[in-house]
Amino acid sequence: MRRYELFGHNSHELYERFANHTTRIFERLGFDQVGYFRTVIGDGPDLIYFLRWESLDQRADAWARFNADPEWQAVRAATTSDYGLLVSRTHSSILEPLAFSILK
């Protein structure tokens, strides 16, 4: 699970970057995307998303490829240039379902 705390004035731009670029790059690089959310009641603005990994090694390799990806670097540079920083803080968690969890 990843949660990005956003600057309120440009949260729309981060949602657009994910919708138009990031999710497609994730798909191209083999990320198993589970879902994307924003908080409606509670602390926000934010973007929360879930990715599924077979192993921690797979996760580390995928993130390394993503961060080195020329398309991602260009998209990030362009949106940062146009709108400034979009994310104020990032949180990452590795979650393991419990035996009684419906979602495995």
N, C-alpha and C positions, 0 to 999 in steps of 0.2 A: 504494500500500500504506500502510495506517495501522496503527500498533501503539500500543496503550495499555498502559502499565505500570500495574498495579492495586495498590491496597492489599489485602492478602490477606484481611482480615476482611470485606470487602464486595464481593468479586469476583462473587459470585452475584447481587447486586443490579444490577451493570452488565450482566451477561448477560441478566437479566430485562428490564432497560430496553431493551436492543437487541431482544430477542425480541418484546416486547409493544408497543413504541412506535417506536424509532428506525428499524428496517427498514421499517416501514409508512410512516413519514414520508418516508424516502428514496424509496420506491416512488412515493408521491404526487407527489414533486418531480422525478421522472424520473431518479433515480440508477440507473446500470447496476451492480447489485450482483453480484459474482462469487462471493464466498464469505467465510465467517467461521470463525475458528480460534482455538484456545487452544494454548499450548505445553504438551506433556505431558513431554517430556524437554528440558531446557535452562532458560534464565532465564524465570521467570514469578513470579507469575501475570500473565497478560496477555490481551488480546484483539487479534487481528490480523485485518484484513479487507482485501479487495481490491475496488476500484471501477474501472470502465472508463470512460474519457473519450475523446471524439472530438478534443478540443483542450484546451489550457490555459485558454482563454477560457470554454469550457463548464464546466470544473471550477470556476473562480473564480465564475461566475454561480451555479452550483448551491450552492456553499458559502455564498455570500452570502444566497441565498433560505432555505437551511436555518437559518442562524444568526438570521435575522429572523423565522422562522416562529413564530407565537403558540403553536401546539400544542407545538412543541419547547421553547420557552421555559418553558411551564407544566410540562411533564414534567420537564425538568431541574431547575427550582426545587423541585418536589415531592420528587423523589428526593434531591436535595441536602439538603433540609430534614429528610427522614426518616432518611437514612443518612450524611450528611456527604459529603465529596468522594469520588468513586469512582475517579478516575484521578489517579495521581501524576505521570505524564509522558506526553506524546504525541509520537510520531515519525511524520513523513510522508515518503514517498518516491514519486517518479515513476519507474516502471520502463518500459523499452523492451525488447521481446523481441528476442533475437538471431536471426539468419537460421535457425539450426538448432533453435530452440525449438519444441516441440510446441504449447505454449500461445501464441497470437498475440494 
